[in-house]
């Protein structure tokens, strides 16, 4: 089915399991999910920016207000109908309809609700298209102030792989380090988090966190860096010596902790860190030539770690068939595909996704994250989404000075930047840990003349 014949859907959700189930259910249908978010304002902005045909939203989204329904329906350029997504035992669906929702479906999702949703999308979108073609105006609605029922925001532990098909300037490692910091730091998520550097060409997470290999004492002293004695390379070599007899049975959490940096990796955080390959030549060692062993070791590491940490963030390189990279993708719950607004990177990603789908079977766990974005670069987020066919979960703006200074001072910018870059990464963390929304708003109020809406609304 051509892209022109698909219905473009933006989703506002509460629980990640709900949106994952919905996305799986919509596979091979004529409804294309172009974005999803837990913050109602960003759902609104995404729908407009990505030219959605319809919005599905729960009133339990952070910042939800009934005015959003009418604001979407009365968009001048293209009114967007809204469908409610509510608990079956609540009266939220009827309340949403009094404020302009075109219908609603209930949780938990089942085959009946999915069928109802697909039929409702067809009906309301076609009705809206016909109304616009005839030049009719939308019906007036009575605005009633009905408070949404407050429910606790829920979240699930996750393994999150950060991946980019084209290296260089993509901000992949920067994103992995800052996301890990958001989830683990005491002033933000404060959750036990593991950062695994699985870039099989050469890892760089340690440099960003202020570590350097042990034979670079002069640089360590001049730059106030901490020295690394061991990491993933040493772990694999140790396992390789006994792999023929013991396989991966020795890989336990206490064993893995022998190769971590001094915990925590960042002061006042619950972030643990396994350094990756610190020299480009490490990948050429005899142990790393045993591809099946490296793949099994890497998967065992992730399986052990995910049992002990709320979040595991994995930084991985370009070649998805390399054993460390393949292990990360296979074990991950989410794969964040990092794409800058550069046509070469977009096309390389498009072709890589075709190979990834053949290699791994589907792309259901892959999500789009645009980085270094500026609308003046000549390509819009909608164009990126349409070329790649992945749902957009976040847009990280272009702030090269802030990002470069953070790397050179070995301090993740989410700890220091109250501008668009820091806020956007904290918002990404809030997709996995909804209570982070409060810290985002608290920091935002300290910045004069800045708003979250301005961050996510682009002139495209």
N, C-alpha and C positions, 0 to 999 in steps of 0.2 A: 504494500500500500504506500502510495507516495505521501511525502510529508504534507503536501497541500491539502490532502483529504483527511488529515488527522485533527482531532480536537485537542487543543493545547490546554493543559491543566496545571494550575499552581495550587499547592496544598499547604494548609496550616494544620499542624498536628500537635499532639501532646506526647504520646509514647512512640519511641522509635519502632517498636515491634508492629504498631498499627500501620505506619507508613510503609514499612518493608513488606508487610502482607498485602497492602493495597498495590504497591508497585508490581509485586509478583503476579497478582491477580489480573492486572491490566496488560501483562505481556501478551503480545499477538492480538491486541484489540486495536481499535481506531482511536484510542485515547492515549495521548503522549504526555507524561508528567515532565514538565519543563523546569520545575523547581519545587522545593519544599522547605519549610522553616517552622520553628516553634514560636517565633515572635510575630504577632499579628501585623505590625507596621511593615515588617519586611515582606510578609506575604502580600500585602497590598502593593508595595513598591515593585516586587518581582512580577506580579501579575501585569502591571502596566508596562514595565520595562521589557518583558519578554513576550508581550503581545498574547497573553493567555486568552482563551475563549471562555473559560469558566474557572471558578475558584471553589475548592472544597476546604472548609475550615471548621475547626472545633472551637466553641466558646471558651475552652480551657487553654487556648493559646495565651502566652504572656502578652499583656497589653491589649487584649481583645476589647473592642467596644462596638456597640451596635451600629454606630455611624459608619463603620467601614463597609457594611453591606450596601447602604445607600450610596456611599461615595463611589463604590465600584460600579453600581448599577447606573449611576448618572454620569459616568465618564463621557466627556464630550466626543472625543475621537472614537471611542469604542466602548460602549457600556458592557460590563462584564457581570453576568449573573453569578450568584453565589449559592452553593448548596451546603447545608449544615451537616456536621459530622458529630453526632451526639451519643451519649449513653442511652441505652434502651429504656432504662428505668427513670429517666429524667423527663422534664417537660421542656427542655431546652430547644428541641426542634420546632415546636409550635411557637415559642417565643421568638426564635430567629425568623420565622416566616412572617410574624407581625411587623418585623423591621425590614423586610424586603428579600429574605432568602427565597429562592425559587423552589425549595424542597429540602429534604434532609434524609440521611441514611443513619442507621444506628450501629453502635458497637455492642458486642464484638462482630467483626466482619464474618460473613458466611456467604455461601453461593447465592442465596436469595438477595442479600444486601448488595452484593457486587452486581448482580443482574439489575436490581432496581437503580443502582447508581449509573450504570451504563445507559439504561433507557432514559433516565432523567437528564443526563448530559445531552443526549441526542435531542430530546424534546426541547429543553430550555435554550440550548445554543441555536438550534434551527429556528425556534420561535423568535429569538432576539435578532438573528440575521434577517429574517423575513420582515420583522417590524422596522428595522433600519432601512431595508430596501424600499419599503413603502413610505418612509419619511415620517413614521409615527413617533411620538414622544413617549417616553417611559411613563407608566402610571404613577400618579402621586401617591405618597405613602405617609401614614401618620407616624411621627417620631415619638416613640414612648421610651422612657428611660427605665429599662429593665436590667437589673444587675445580673451579671453572669454568675452562675454558681461556682464558688471557688473550690477547687480540688487540689490536692497536693500534686506537684509536678513529679513525675516518675522518670527514672532513668535506668539503664542497664549497663553493666560492665561491658567494655568493648576492646577489641583488638583493632587498631586503626593503622593501616598501611598508607604511607605517603609516597606517591609514585609519580614519575614524569617520564614520558617516552623520549623526550629530547632534552639533553642536559645543557647546562650553561645558562645562567640568568633566569632560571625558572622559580627560584626561591623555595625549592623543595625542602632542603635541609633546614633553612630558616623557619619554614612553616612547621616542620616536625618538632624543632626545639621549642619554639614559642607555644605551640599547642600543648606540648608536655608540661611546660611551665604553668600555663593557665590552669590545667587540670590538677596540678600538684601543689601550687604555692599556697601558703597559709592565708594570704589575703584574697585568694580567689577560690579555686575548687577545693583545695586542701584534701585531695584524694591520693591514696597510694598509687603511684604511676611509675611504669617502667618505660624507659626509652631504649630501644634496641637499634644500633647502627648496623644495618645489614647491606649497606652499599658495597657490592662485591668488587668494585673497581678501587675505591679508596673512601674511607669514612671521613667525614668532616665535622660531625656533631661535637666531638671532643674539643676541637679548636674553638667553636662557638661558645662552649661552656667554660673556656679558660683552662684547658688541659693541653699538654704537649708530651711527646714521647720522651722517655727517660734519658736518651743520649743528647738531648738539646738543652743542657743545663744553662748555657749562657743566655739563650733566648728566654728560657723560663725565668731567669733572674731579672733580665732587663725588662720583660713585659709582665712580670708578676703573675706568671702562669704556674699551675700546679702540674706535677709530673705524673704520668701514667706508667705503671709498672707492667700491667698486663691487660688483656682484653679478649675479644672474640677469637683473634688469631691463636692465642695461647690455648684457649679452651678447645678449639678444633684440633690443634696439634696433640693436646693431651688425650683427647678422646680417640684420635687416630691411632695412637700407639697400642691401644687395647681394643680397638673396634672389632677386629677379627674374632676375638673371644667373647667380648661382653656386649657388642653392639652399642646401643644408646642407653643401656640400663643404668649406667653411672650418672646420667644427666638428671639430677634432682635440683631442687631450689637451693639447698645449701652448697651444692657443687657449683652452680651458676654464680652464686654470690661471691665465690672466691675470685671472680674475674671482673667484678664491678669496680667502678671508681669509689673512692671514699664517699660513703653516703652521708648526707644527701648530696646529689650533684649540684644543687643550688641551695644556698642558705635559706633557711625558713621554708623549706618545702619537703614534700614526701616523694621527691623524684629520685629514683635509682636509675643508673645508667650503665649499660654494657657497651664499652667503646668498640668500634668496628676495626676494619683493617686500616692501620695507620700509615702504611707505605703502599704505593701502587704495586710494588713487587710482591707483596704478601699473597696476592691471589695466584701467583705462579708457583707456590710451594707444592711439594709432593702431595700433601694432605688435600689441598683444594683441587687437585686433579681427579680425586675420587669423587665424582659428582654425586652418585647415589648416597655416599656417606654424608657429604656436606648437606644434602637435602634432608636426610633423616635427622641429622643433628640439629639443624635449624628448626625443623618442625617440632622436635622434642623440646627445644628451648622455649619456644612460644607456648606450647601446651603446658609446660610447667609454670611459666611466669603468669599466664592468665588466671591461674587458680589463686594466686596470692595478691594480685594487684587489681584495683578497680579499672584501670586503663593501661593498655600497652600500646605505645606509639612506635611504629617501625619506619625508619628511613631506609628506602631502598633505591637502587639504581635503575638504569634504563632497560637492560636486557632481561625481560621477564622470564626467559628460559634458564638464566643463571640460577644455580640451586638456592642461594640465599634469597634471591628475589622471588623465585617460584614458591618457596616455603612461606614467605610473608603473605603473598597474594592468596595462597590456598588456605591459610589459617586465619586470615583477617575477616572481621565482620564487615568492615567498610574499607574500600580502597579509594582514597582521595586522589583524583587525577589532576595534577597541577598543570595549568595551561596559561601562559602569558598571552597578551593580545598581539601576537606576532604570527603572521600568516604561515610562515614555515613551521612554527611549533604547532599550530592548529592542524595543519595538514599531516604532519608527522604523527600527531596524536590520533587523527582520524584513521590513518592506515594501521597504526599500532593496535587500535581497538578492534579492527577487523581480525587481526591475528590473535589478539587476546581472546576474543569470543570463540574462535576455533579451538584454541589451546585449552581454555578453561571451561568451555561449554556455554557460558552466558555471561552477561555483564551486570547482573542484578545487584552485585555489591559495589559497583563502581559509581562514584559521584564526582561531579565536576566542580573544581575550585579554580577560579580565575585569579591570577596574581599579577601585581604590577600594572593594574588596570587604570587607564586614563581614557576617557571618551574622545579626547583629541587625537588619539593615535590612529583613528580612522577605521576602527572595527567595533561593532557593538556586541554587547553580551548576547543578544538574541541571535546574531549571526554565528557566534561561537557555539551556542547551544544547538542550533539547527545543524551545523556542520558535524558536530560530535554525537548528537543524539543521547546525551547524558543529562540527568537533572542537575541544575545548578543549585548548590547549597550555600555558596558564599562568594563574594567578590572582595578581593584584597586590593586596596588602592595603590597607586604608584607614589612611593615616598622614599626615593633612593638615599637621601641624606640620613634619615632616621635609621633605615635598615643597615646601611654601611657602617655608621657609627656604632650600632649595637654589636655588629660582628667584630669590629676592631677593638671594642672595649670588653668583649666577651660577656655582655649582659643582655639577655633576651629583652627585646623592646617592649614586651607586654608589661614589664616591671617598671618602665620609665616613661613610656610615651602615652600621653592622654589625648593624642590626636587621632586622626582616621586610622592609621596603621595599627596602633595598639588596640583601639576599640573594635576594629574588624576582627582581629584574632581572638579577642575575648568573646565576641559574639559567636565565632566559630566554636569555641569551647562550650558556650552555652547551649549549643545544639545537642551536646552530649551530656551536659550537666545543667539543667534548666535554672537552678538557683543562682547561677552566675549572672543572670539577667540583672539582679539587684546590684551587683558590683559594677556592671557596665554603666548603669544609670547613675550610680553614685559618682563614678569618675567623670562621666560626661558633664555633669552639672558644674564641674570645676573649670571647664573650658569655655571661655567667653565666646559667644557667637557660633557655637557648634551644636549640631543636633544629629541624632542617629538617622533621621530621615534624610538629611542632606548627604550623609555618607552613602546611603544605599540608592538614592535617586540620581540618575545620571541624565545629562542632556544628550540623548541618543536619537 
